[in-house]
């Protein structure tokens, strides 16, 4: 099974655990977003919708002024390009409401914005927010943007001088230097939303052909600077949501009214993009998060890698062509029952006649060699003349196809289901496709090495139940209500995907 197939399976599993409408939610949180059209590409109200899909109550306010730096926004507090919602512009919203998160987006404008002006503007917004005593524990996030379209990696990795006079630049170095300077001048908690780093990682993976349908990150741009209304904005929104709420991004649903809706990406594309986001956020220097990957060898999904998983692995090692009659990824009693129901030790007269027609090369078997024999005779001689008209052509092929008596119950292609198949079942009994930990299509010593590395590792519930300290949270986020999947869906998953893994909750790294 390919790695992308594994990702798709994980996506399907976790959708089953999504909080449904009407379920109770926990711990309302708030965020306010200040920036220009690149901040709007994250779709602030889409953040609310993403939270709702996880059973979280999150309220958002925003101040958006296109093509503007933070200094320009400060100097013209009523100038907006997108009308604010009920919270109003930042002058009203920041000091008059309790905010768990405030995001701030630096932007260069005709060389007027520098690292020094960005530091000063960010500090001013922090101080205005904290003028409300209820906001002393607010978390502030520098919204890391991305360079213009084309040559992404060279632009993103271009070195810049760590100087207050350095013009605002969309590069990794610039944002890293900026956050360090801001942290040095405030005791507020300051983190980063690493959207630019996520796009860089996606570009690397796309160029390595790891994300179907995308050859490079340029496909996520709708013009020279802005992201596409669908997939591009979803990347920005999912990165923002996962960072500020500490949410594990895997199996994150695309809201109907934002980011192009569910049809914006295929399930495999979405899973691959969200995995890239998780990998960037995990131990990112400034995200404040740890998002370790789920253990790959928790084959029985009990949240621990132990000797039980090794038993699954041992039963699958070295098995080639397992007798998996019902094709559910496992060889077990269901396959034996299917063998019993289809037991056929001899041929009937009509079957023998059809067998003689289908066995083109006369070796007593019906297999790929018969096809090769027909191909070698086609248009040349009567070596595969099934219809007796003196030549080998397409009519013979059609008759040959209709004579095919084979089935997936027949392990050796002799048209019989007998002791040969029973022996194959006995040899492969206990095999599980899901013991292929590295997804390379075979269960071997490489999968065992992964089990050795993960042995003793534990895991918790898939969705992150912790986040950076939020001012308005009351109680413990562990009380988040998570509904059980529907009975029918649970039964289906139990039969088809029993080796599925859960994802670990995000742990916060205090900095």
N, C-alpha and C positions, 0 to 999 in steps of 0.2 A: 504494500500500500504506500502511495506517495506521501510526502510530508504535507502537501496541500490537501490531500484526502483526509489525513489526520486532523488538520485544522478545521476542515468542514465538519467532521464528526463532532469535534469539541464544540463548534458553534451550534450545531443542532441540539446537542445535549443541554447546553446552558440556556437556550431559549426556553426549554421546558421549565426552568426554574424562575422565569421572569415574573415579577410581581404583577398581578392582574388587577384591572379596575375594581374598585370597591374594597381592596385590601387596605388595612391600616398602614400608615407610614410613620416614620420616626424622625424626629429631630429636624425641624425646619431650619434651613440655613439661607443666607443671603449673600449676594455678590453684586458689586457695582463695577462697570467696565468703562474705562476712559481711553479714548484713542480715536483713530480715523477709520477709513474704510477697511483697513486691514484687520482692525479689531472687529468691525462689523462682519468681516468674512467668517468669523467664528460663530456668528449668529447668536448674540447674547440670549435672545428669547428661546433659541434652540437649546441652550443649556438647561433651561427649565424643562423642556420636553424630554431631554435625555435623562434628567433626574427623575421625572415622573415615570419613565419606562423602567426605572430601577426601584420604584416604590419610595422615592425620596421626595420630600417637599422642599423645593429650592426657589427662591424669589430673586429676580434679577432687575437691576436698573442699569442705565447706560447714558453716556454722554459721547456722542459721535460727531466729529467735525472732520470732513474729508480734507485730505492733503495738508493736514496741520500737524505741527509739532506739539509737544506737551506745553512748551512755553507759549505758543500761540493760543492754545486752548485756555491757559490760565489768564492771558491778557484779554481775551474776549469771551467771558464766561457764558454769554447768552447766544453766541454764534454756534449753531448746530446745522448739520446737513441732514440728519435724521431726527425727527421730533422725539424727545424723550418720552418715556412712559410716565406713570403716575408719580414716580419718585422725583421727577424734574431734573434740571441741570445740576452739575456737581456742586455749585455753591449752596444749593438747598439740600441736595440729597446727602452729601457726605456728613455734615455736622448734625443733621436733624434725624438721622436714622441709625439703627444699629447694624453694622456690617461685619460679617464674618470674613469676607474677602473683598479686596479692591485690586483691580488689575489696571496697569498703567502701560501704555504703549509709546515708546520713544519713536520719533520719526524725523528724518532730516528734511529740511526744506530750504533749497537754494543756498545751502551752506551756512544758514543762520543758526542752526541747531548744532551744538557741540556736546561733548561728554560733560563739560562743566555745566552747561545750561540744562542738560538732562538730569544731572544729579540734583541741581537746585530745584527743578520743577517737581521731581519725584518727592523730595523732602517736603516741599510745600503741600503737596497733596496728602502726604502722610500726616503732617501736622494738622491740616484742616480736618481730616477724618478723626484724629485723636483728640480734637478739641471737644468732642463728645465723650464724656467719661465712660460711656458704655462701649467705646471702641478702643480701649487700651490694648486688647488682645487681638485686634484685627490682623489678619495675615495680608500682606501686600505682595503682589506678583508683578514682576516685569514681564510684559508680553513680548516674547522674542519673535520678531518678524523674519522675513525671508528676502533674499536678494531678487533683483529683476530676473525675468525669464531668460534662460540660456546660460550654458556653462556654469551650472549651479555649484558644483563642487569647488571649482577654482575661486569663484566669488565668495563662497561661504568660508573657505579656509584661508582666504587672503589675510596676511598679517596686518595689523594696525598698531599705531603707537599708543601706548597707555599714557595719554596726556589729556588734561582738561580741555585743551584746544583742538583735539581730534574731532573732526566733523562726525555727526551721527552717521553710522555706517551699519548696513545690514550684513553683519558677519559675526561668526562665532566669537572671535577675539573681542570685538567691541562690546557685545553683551556681557561677556565674562568680566571684562575690566569694569564695566559700568556697575554691575551688581556688587562687586567687591568694594567699590568706592561708596556706594550707597550704604552698604552694611556697616562700613567703617564710621559713618556719620549719623547713624540712628540706632536706637535700641529696639526698634520695631522688628518684627519677623518679616524678612524680605526673601521671597523665593522667585523662581522663574518658571514661566510656561514655555517649554522648549519647542515651540512650533517650528522654528527654523532648523533645529537639530533633527526633528522628525522628518521634515521634507528632505533633508540631506540623507538620512538613512533610507528613506523610500527611494531616492534616486539611485543609491547604491544597489538596492535589491532589485529595482526595476531593470537596471542595466545588466544585472546577473540573471534576468529572466525568472525571477522568483515570484512575480506578481502578474498573473495572466492579463493581457490586454493593455499593459503599459510597458513601453520600452525605456522611458525616462520620466523624470518628474515634470518636464515641460507639459505633459498631458494633463497636469492638475491646474494649469494656469488658463484663465479665459482671456487674458490680455498680457501686457508686459509685466504687470505687477500683481494683479488680483487673481484669486483662485476661482476655479469653476464653481458654478452654483450648486453642483451636485457633489462629486467625489472630493474636489479640492476643499470646499467649505466643510465637508464632513471631517476631513483630516484636522482642520483647525479647531472645529468645535469639539470633536472627540478628545483631542489633546488637551484643550482647555478644561473641559468637563472632568476628565480623569485626573488632571493635576490638582485642580482647586478643591475637588471633593474626595480625593484619594480613592477613586473608583478604579478597580481592575477593568481595563477596557474590553477584554474578550467578551464576545457575544453581545456587544452593545447594539441595540436596535437603532435603525435610522428612522427618526420620527416622520410621520406622514407629511407634515407641512414644512419641514426644514431639510436642508442638505440634499434636495432632490428626491426625498422620500425613499421608501424601501427599494424602489427599482433603480436607484442611482448606481448601485454596485451589485455584482453577483455575490452569492454567498461566499465563494472562495476568495474573490477579490477583497471583500469586506474583512474576512477572517485574517488574510495576509496583512492588510493594512493595520488592523488593530493589533496584531502581534508585533509589528514594527513599532507602534506607539508604546506598547508595553515594554519592549526591549529598551527603548530610549529612556523612558521614565524610571526604569529600574536602576536605582543607584545613580541617577543623573546628579551631577555635582551640585546643582542648584534647585532641583525639583522638590527636594524635601521628602522624597518617597523611596521606598524599596518595593519592587514588584517582581519578586523572583518567579521564574517559570514553574508551572506545575510539574511534579515528578512524572516522568514518562513510564516508570515501571510499577505504578500503583494499579496493577491490572484488575484487581477486584474492587476498586473504588471504595476502600475502607479508610481512606485518608492517611494511610501509612504504608511505607515500603518495607516489607518484611519477608519472612520465609514462605508465607502463603503465596506471595507474588512469585517467588522463585519456583514454586511448584507449577504455576501456570507456565512459566518460562521453560522449565525442564521438559514439560509435556509437549512443547512446541519446537524444541531445538531440532534442527536437521530434517524436519518433515518436508518432503517434496510432494506436491500434488496430493494434499490431504483429501480423504474421502468425505468431503463436506457436502452431502447430498442436498440439503436445503439452503446451502450457500449463505449461511448466516454468520460466517467467520469463525465457527467453532465445529469441532467434531465431537459429538456427544450422543446421548441416547436417542435424540430425535432423528439423527441420521440412520441409526440402526433400525428404528421403526419404519423409516422410509424404505430402507433396503428390504425389510420383510414384506412390505406391501407391494413391492415391485419385483419380488423374487421370480425369476424365469430361467430355469436351468436348461431348457431345450427349445428348439425352434418348431413352429407349426409349419405345415406344408406351404402355405402362402408366404410365410416369412423366409423359408428356404429359397423359394423362387425369387423373391425380391433380393435376397442376399446374393444370389448368383448374378443378378443384374448389377448390383452395386459394387461387387468385388471385381473391379476392372482389371486388376493385375493378377488375379487368381492366387493371392497369398492367404486366403481365408480370413481376411480382415477388411474392415471398411474404415479407411483413415485417409490422412493427407496424401499418402502415396498413390491412392487411386486418382486423386485430383491431378497429381503430377503426371500420371500415366495418360490421362485424358489430354492434358496440355501438350505432352510430347507427341501425341497422335493427331492432334487437331489439324485438319486440312492437309494431312500428309498421307495417312493410310487409314485402315479400318481397325486399328489396334484397340479402340474404345468404342466400337460400333454397337451401341446398345439397342438401337431401333432396327438393326439389320438391313439398312439401306445401302451398305457398301462403303460408307465413309464415316469419319469422326467429325461431328459438328456440334452446334449449339443444341440441337434437339437431343443428342445423346446426353449432354450435360444436364438438361432439364429432367430427363427420365432418371438419370442417376441420382439427382437431388431428391426426387419423389420416392426413391427406393431407400432412402436413408432410414434405417431402423434404430440408429443410435440414440442415446439419451444421457443425461448427466448422471444417471444411476449406474451406467455401464462404464466401469473404470478402465477397462483395457480395450474397448472398441470391438468386442467380438459379438455384439448385439445381445449378449446374455448377462443376466444379473444373478450371480451364483457365488460359490465359495471364494472366487478370486476377489470379488468386491468385499465380501465379509473379511477376508484377510487384510485388505487395504484399510478397512475401517478399524480393525484391531490395531494395526500398526500406527495409525494416526490418531487413535482415541485420545482425547484430552487436548488436542491441538487447538490453539486460539490465535486467530489472525492478529488480535490486539496485543499479543506478546511481542510484536515487531516494534520495539521501543523507538528505534531510530527511523522507522518508516521507509526502509530501503527495499521492502518487498520480500525479505527473508528473515527468519528468526535464527540467529546464529550467535557466535561468541561476542560480537559487538554489542548485541542486546544484553548479554550477560554482564559485560563490562559496565554498562549503564546501571544495571541493578546493583552491582557491587558499589558503585559510586553513590547511589541513592539509598542504599540499605540503611534503615533506621530513621529515614527522613519522614516527617509528619506534615500534614496539610490541613487546611481548614476550609470553611465554606467558600464557594467560588467568588462571590461578590465581596469587594472590600468593605469591611465593617468598621474601618478606622480611617481617619483622615488627619491632616494637620490640625492642631488645636484650634477649635472654632469658638468664638466668644459666646454665641447664643445657644450652643448645644446644652441641653439639660439631660441628665441621665447618661446611660451607656448605649453607644451605638449598637452594641451586641443585641439590643432588644428589637432591632429591625425585624418586622414580620415578613417571613418568606413563605409563600403558599406552596403547597404540594402541587406537582403537576397533575393534570387531569388523569383519571384512572385509566382511560383508554390509551392515552399517550404514554403513561408510565408503563403500561403493559407492553406496548410496542417497543419502547426503548429497552425494557428488560429482556425481550426476546432477541432484538437485533443488535443492540449495542451494550452488552453486559460488561465489557471491559473498560468502560469510559471513565475518564478521570475528572476530578473536580479541580478547580483552580483555587489557588490560595488567596486569602484576603491580603490586601496591601498592608504592609507594616511601615510605619513612619520612622524615618531616620531623623532624629533631633539634631539640629545643627547649632 
